[in-house]
Amino acid sequence: MKRKKLFSYFSLAIVIATSMIIYSCQKEQTVIDKSENQTGQSFKDAQLEKRIIVFRDKIDLIRKNPSLKSGTDPMEVDSAVWFFEATSNLTYGDASTTSDEYIIDSSFIDVPLTNGEILWLDVQIAYDQIIDSLSAHYDEISAGEKQLVAADISLVETTQDNATFKVTSCFGMGPVDGGVYSNFGVDDFWKWGASWMNDGGYCDGPNYGTQLDSDAAEEIEFKINGRKAVPVGNYYYTDISILFINAYYGDDGISLDDIYCNDCSILNPNDNIPNDNMYDYLVFRSYSVYPNHHDCLSPSEMNFYLDGMEDIIYTNAYQWYPFELDDKVFISIDIVGTAI
């Protein structure tokens, strides 16, 4: 399920956006249902996919024959992380899924280490645990139409005899609403945040007090996710990266896969009046010690922050992390509106 955090309210209130943006390389499958061959895939991608399938076949072999001698062969932890992620995406993910709503969930698994590496028998057990975790995430989603778009497997920490992995899933739900392709209209006054406790909704205009289960952050998120480009055909993701932006910390709240950016900025370069809580940042942030503190966004603000987030996704992020995001495409964004 999408996790929402409840913060305490203090005398100095800051209304902020916390955004999680997912990027990845995309690969075209050469084999669909083990029978249909695909054309147009690069030789490099085809060779890469063969390695993933060999890994998956060995997992299946060890699962059926746990006493095999190869079960005691070691694998480096970093290699295991890459194959866990690539194999789960090749087998279950669909990069061509279109949706305006994505559910992000995560869980953790522990894997024993032997001399700092993972024995193949434990690799097989860990992979099955990852798939079980993804299945549990799937089962928690009540929507009838849902599809795994991407799975991110990351190493959290290691000790002398144990490794902890984080399993993050991104599921798309249902078809895209045609309204995502248009800008916000004259009646789109939305409260920032609070939809997770059914206290969001329209905050002004003729629709005031309705749709409490949505808010400005969610509505901007729907449009960004719904109108992104997706590949046509049978594609899956590999080498997934997650970009976090926490507007509470301003320019110091930007990180990609735990790599913090020292020269990044979410400030609005065209803002004429700094610190007035009006268009100061490309993402919404309102601080009570400054004038115009508010949590009800006008249609103009809704469109500004929609454009601002898309600028960050498609331009700024690639300038901030040119090497890490090279050859990677945007998958989805999760925007959480909070007041602290």
C-alpha positions as CSV (number, residue, x, y, z in Angstrom):
1,M,0.0,0.0,0.0
2,K,1.1,3.6,-0.4
3,R,2.4,4.7,2.9
4,K,1.3,8.0,4.3
5,K,3.1,9.5,7.4
6,L,1.2,11.4,10.1
7,F,3.3,14.3,11.5
8,S,2.6,16.3,14.6
9,Y,1.6,19.9,14.3
10,F,3.8,22.6,15.8
11,S,3.4,26.3,16.3
12,L,5.7,26.9,13.3
13,A,3.9,25.1,10.5
14,I,5.5,24.2,7.2
15,V,3.3,22.8,4.5
16,I,5.6,20.8,2.2
17,A,5.9,18.2,-0.5
18,T,7.9,15.0,-0.2
19,S,8.4,13.3,-3.6
20,M,9.7,9.9,-4.6
21,I,10.6,9.7,-8.3
22,I,11.5,6.4,-9.8
23,Y,13.8,6.0,-12.9
24,S,15.1,2.9,-14.7
25,C,16.6,1.5,-17.8
26,Q,14.1,-0.3,-20.0
27,K,14.7,-3.5,-21.9
28,E,12.6,-5.2,-24.6
29,Q,11.8,-8.8,-23.9
30,T,13.1,-11.3,-26.5
31,V,10.9,-14.0,-25.2
32,I,7.2,-13.7,-24.4
33,D,5.4,-16.6,-22.8
34,K,8.5,-18.6,-23.7
35,S,7.5,-18.7,-27.4
36,E,7.2,-15.3,-29.2
37,N,10.4,-13.7,-30.5
38,Q,10.7,-10.0,-30.5
39,T,12.6,-7.9,-33.0
40,G,14.4,-4.6,-32.7
41,Q,16.2,-5.4,-29.5
42,S,19.9,-4.6,-29.3
43,F,22.5,-7.4,-29.2
44,K,23.7,-6.0,-25.8
45,D,20.2,-6.2,-24.4
46,A,19.7,-9.7,-25.8
47,Q,22.9,-10.9,-24.2
48,L,21.9,-9.3,-20.9
49,E,18.5,-11.0,-20.9
50,K,20.2,-14.4,-21.6
51,R,22.2,-13.9,-18.3
52,I,19.0,-13.1,-16.4
53,I,17.3,-16.2,-17.8
54,V,20.3,-18.4,-16.9
55,F,20.1,-17.1,-13.4
56,R,16.4,-17.8,-13.2
57,D,16.9,-21.3,-14.5
58,K,19.6,-22.0,-11.9
59,I,17.2,-20.8,-9.2
60,D,14.6,-23.2,-10.4
61,L,17.1,-26.0,-10.6
62,I,18.3,-25.5,-7.0
63,R,14.7,-25.1,-5.8
64,K,13.9,-28.6,-7.2
65,N,17.3,-30.1,-6.1
66,P,18.5,-28.4,-2.9
67,S,21.2,-31.0,-2.4
68,L,23.1,-30.0,-5.6
69,K,26.7,-29.3,-5.1
70,S,26.3,-25.9,-6.9
71,G,24.0,-24.8,-4.0
72,T,27.1,-24.2,-2.0
73,D,28.8,-22.0,-4.6
74,P,29.1,-18.4,-3.5
75,M,27.8,-15.2,-5.2
76,E,28.8,-11.6,-4.4
77,V,26.2,-9.6,-2.7
78,D,26.1,-6.8,-5.3
79,S,25.7,-9.3,-8.1
80,A,22.8,-11.0,-6.2
81,V,21.0,-7.6,-5.8
82,W,21.2,-6.9,-9.5
83,F,20.0,-10.3,-10.5
84,F,17.2,-10.3,-7.9
85,E,15.9,-7.0,-9.4
86,A,16.4,-7.8,-13.0
87,T,14.8,-11.3,-12.7
88,S,11.8,-10.2,-10.8
89,N,11.1,-7.4,-13.4
90,L,11.7,-9.7,-16.4
91,T,9.4,-12.3,-15.0
92,Y,6.6,-10.3,-13.5
93,G,7.0,-6.6,-14.5
94,D,5.4,-4.8,-17.4
95,A,7.0,-1.4,-18.4
96,S,4.3,-0.8,-21.0
97,T,1.6,-0.5,-18.3
98,T,-0.3,2.8,-18.4
99,S,-1.9,4.2,-15.3
100,D,-2.4,7.5,-13.5
101,E,-2.2,5.9,-10.1
102,Y,0.6,3.9,-8.8
103,I,0.9,2.2,-5.4
104,I,4.4,2.1,-3.8
105,D,5.0,-0.5,-1.1
106,S,8.1,-1.9,0.5
107,S,9.3,-4.7,2.8
108,F,12.6,-6.1,4.1
109,I,14.2,-9.5,4.0
110,D,17.3,-10.9,5.8
111,V,19.7,-13.2,4.0
112,P,22.6,-15.2,5.7
113,L,26.1,-14.5,4.4
114,T,29.0,-17.0,4.3
115,N,32.4,-15.3,4.3
116,G,30.7,-12.1,3.1
117,E,29.0,-13.8,0.1
118,I,25.6,-15.5,-0.5
119,L,25.6,-19.2,-1.1
120,W,23.4,-20.2,-4.1
121,L,21.1,-22.2,-1.9
122,D,20.4,-19.0,0.1
123,V,20.2,-17.0,-3.2
124,Q,17.3,-19.3,-4.2
125,I,15.6,-18.9,-0.8
126,A,16.1,-15.1,-0.9
127,Y,14.7,-14.8,-4.4
128,D,11.6,-16.7,-3.4
129,Q,11.2,-14.4,-0.4
130,I,11.3,-11.4,-2.7
131,I,8.6,-12.9,-4.9
132,D,6.5,-13.6,-1.8
133,S,6.9,-10.0,-0.8
134,L,5.8,-8.7,-4.2
135,S,2.9,-11.1,-4.0
136,A,1.9,-9.8,-0.6
137,H,2.1,-6.2,-1.9
138,Y,-0.1,-7.2,-4.8
139,D,-2.7,-8.8,-2.5
140,E,-2.9,-5.7,-0.3
141,I,-4.2,-3.6,-3.3
142,S,-8.0,-3.7,-3.5
143,A,-8.2,-2.5,-7.1
144,G,-9.4,-5.1,-9.5
145,E,-7.0,-4.0,-12.3
146,K,-3.4,-3.9,-11.1
147,Q,0.0,-4.8,-12.6
148,L,3.5,-4.8,-11.3
149,V,5.4,-2.1,-13.2
150,A,8.7,-2.2,-11.5
151,A,10.4,-3.8,-8.5
152,D,13.5,-2.3,-6.9
153,I,15.8,-4.4,-4.8
154,S,18.4,-2.6,-2.7
155,L,20.9,-3.5,-0.1
156,V,20.2,-1.8,3.2
157,E,23.0,-3.0,5.3
158,T,25.4,-6.0,5.8
159,T,27.0,-7.5,8.9
160,Q,29.5,-10.3,9.1
161,D,26.9,-13.0,8.6
162,N,23.8,-11.2,7.3
163,A,22.5,-8.9,4.6
164,T,19.3,-6.9,4.7
165,F,17.5,-6.1,1.4
166,K,14.7,-3.7,0.8
167,V,12.0,-4.8,-1.7
168,T,10.1,-1.9,-3.2
169,S,7.2,-2.5,-5.6
170,C,5.5,-0.1,-8.0
171,F,2.0,-1.3,-9.1
172,G,-0.1,0.5,-11.7
173,M,-3.8,0.5,-11.2
174,G,-6.5,0.8,-13.9
175,P,-6.6,2.8,-17.1
176,V,-5.6,6.4,-17.5
177,D,-8.3,9.1,-17.0
178,G,-8.4,11.3,-20.0
179,G,-8.4,14.4,-17.8
180,V,-4.7,14.0,-17.1
181,Y,-3.8,15.4,-20.5
182,S,-5.3,18.8,-19.7
183,N,-4.1,21.5,-17.3
184,F,-6.1,22.3,-14.1
185,G,-9.2,24.3,-14.7
186,V,-10.7,27.5,-13.1
187,D,-12.4,25.5,-10.4
188,D,-9.4,23.5,-9.3
189,F,-8.8,24.9,-5.8
190,W,-7.2,22.0,-3.9
191,K,-6.1,21.6,-0.3
192,W,-2.5,20.5,0.1
193,G,-2.3,17.1,1.7
194,A,-4.6,15.4,4.3
195,S,-6.4,13.1,1.8
196,W,-5.0,10.1,3.7
197,M,-7.2,11.1,6.6
198,N,-10.1,12.0,4.4
199,D,-9.6,15.7,5.0
200,G,-8.4,17.0,1.7
201,G,-10.5,17.9,-1.3
202,Y,-11.6,21.2,-2.9
203,C,-10.9,24.1,-0.6
204,D,-12.6,26.9,-2.6
205,G,-14.9,27.4,-5.6
206,P,-18.1,25.7,-6.5
207,N,-16.8,22.2,-5.5
208,Y,-15.8,23.3,-2.0
209,G,-15.8,20.5,0.6
210,T,-16.0,17.6,-1.9
211,Q,-13.6,14.9,-2.8
212,L,-12.0,14.8,0.6
213,D,-10.1,11.6,-0.3
214,S,-7.9,13.5,-2.7
215,D,-5.7,16.6,-2.4
216,A,-3.5,18.9,-4.4
217,A,-0.5,16.6,-4.2
218,E,-2.5,13.6,-5.3
219,E,-4.1,15.5,-8.2
220,I,-0.7,16.7,-9.5
221,E,0.7,13.2,-9.1
222,F,-2.2,11.7,-11.2
223,K,-1.5,14.0,-14.1
224,I,2.3,13.5,-14.1
225,N,1.9,9.7,-13.9
226,G,-1.0,9.5,-16.4
227,R,0.6,11.4,-19.2
228,K,4.1,10.1,-19.1
229,A,5.3,8.2,-22.2
230,V,5.5,4.4,-22.0
231,P,7.1,2.0,-24.4
232,V,4.9,0.0,-26.7
233,G,5.5,-3.7,-26.7
234,N,6.9,-6.1,-24.2
235,Y,9.4,-4.2,-22.0
236,Y,10.7,-4.6,-18.5
237,Y,12.9,-2.4,-16.2
238,T,16.4,-2.9,-14.9
239,D,18.8,-0.8,-12.8
240,I,16.1,1.1,-11.0
241,S,17.0,4.4,-9.2
242,I,14.8,6.3,-6.7
243,L,15.1,10.1,-6.4
244,F,13.8,11.7,-3.1
245,I,13.0,15.3,-2.7
246,N,12.0,16.6,0.7
247,A,11.0,20.2,0.4
248,Y,11.3,20.6,4.2
249,Y,15.0,20.7,3.8
250,G,14.9,22.8,0.6
251,D,18.0,22.3,-1.6
252,D,19.5,20.0,1.0
253,G,16.7,17.5,0.8
254,I,17.6,16.0,-2.6
255,S,19.1,12.5,-2.9
256,L,19.3,9.7,-5.5
257,D,19.8,6.2,-4.1
258,D,21.1,7.8,-0.9
259,I,23.5,10.0,-2.8
260,Y,22.9,13.6,-1.6
261,C,23.3,16.4,-4.1
262,N,25.5,19.3,-3.1
263,D,24.7,21.5,-6.1
264,C,21.0,20.9,-6.7
265,S,18.3,23.5,-6.3
266,I,14.5,23.4,-6.3
267,L,14.2,27.2,-6.0
268,N,12.1,28.9,-8.7
269,P,14.7,30.7,-10.8
270,N,12.0,33.2,-12.0
271,D,10.6,34.1,-8.5
272,N,10.7,37.9,-8.0
273,I,9.8,38.0,-4.3
274,P,11.7,35.4,-2.3
275,N,10.2,34.0,0.9
276,D,6.7,35.1,0.4
277,N,5.2,31.6,0.1
278,M,4.1,32.2,-3.4
279,Y,6.0,30.2,-6.1
280,D,9.3,30.3,-4.1
281,Y,10.1,26.7,-5.1
282,L,9.3,24.4,-8.0
283,V,7.6,22.2,-5.5
284,F,5.1,23.5,-3.0
285,R,6.4,24.8,0.3
286,S,4.7,27.2,2.7
287,Y,6.3,28.4,5.9
288,S,4.2,30.1,8.6
289,V,6.9,32.8,9.5
290,Y,6.6,34.2,6.0
291,P,3.7,36.1,4.5
292,N,0.9,34.4,2.6
293,H,1.2,31.1,4.5
294,H,-1.5,28.8,3.1
295,D,-2.5,25.2,2.2
296,C,-5.3,26.0,-0.3
297,L,-3.8,26.1,-3.8
298,S,-5.3,28.1,-6.6
299,P,-5.7,26.8,-10.2
300,S,-2.6,28.9,-11.1
301,E,-0.6,27.4,-8.3
302,M,-1.7,23.9,-9.3
303,N,-0.5,24.4,-12.8
304,F,2.7,26.0,-11.7
305,Y,3.6,23.1,-9.4
306,L,2.6,20.6,-12.0
307,D,5.0,22.2,-14.5
308,G,7.6,22.6,-11.8
309,M,7.6,18.9,-10.9
310,E,7.7,17.9,-14.6
311,D,10.7,20.2,-15.1
312,I,12.4,18.4,-12.2
313,I,11.6,15.0,-13.6
314,Y,12.5,15.5,-17.2
315,T,15.2,18.1,-17.0
316,N,16.7,19.1,-13.7
317,A,17.2,15.5,-12.3
318,Y,19.3,14.6,-15.4
319,Q,21.4,17.7,-14.8
320,W,21.8,16.9,-11.1
321,Y,22.7,13.3,-11.7
322,P,24.0,13.1,-15.3
323,F,25.9,9.8,-14.9
324,E,23.6,8.0,-12.5
325,L,20.5,8.7,-14.7
326,D,22.2,8.3,-18.1
327,D,20.0,6.1,-20.3
328,K,17.3,5.9,-17.7
329,V,13.6,6.8,-18.1
330,F,11.0,8.1,-15.7
331,I,8.6,5.5,-14.3
332,S,6.5,7.1,-11.6
333,I,6.2,9.7,-8.9
334,D,4.6,9.5,-5.5
335,I,3.9,13.0,-3.9
336,V,3.0,13.2,-0.3
337,G,1.6,16.5,1.0
338,T,2.2,17.0,4.7
339,A,2.1,19.7,7.4
340,I,4.6,19.6,10.2
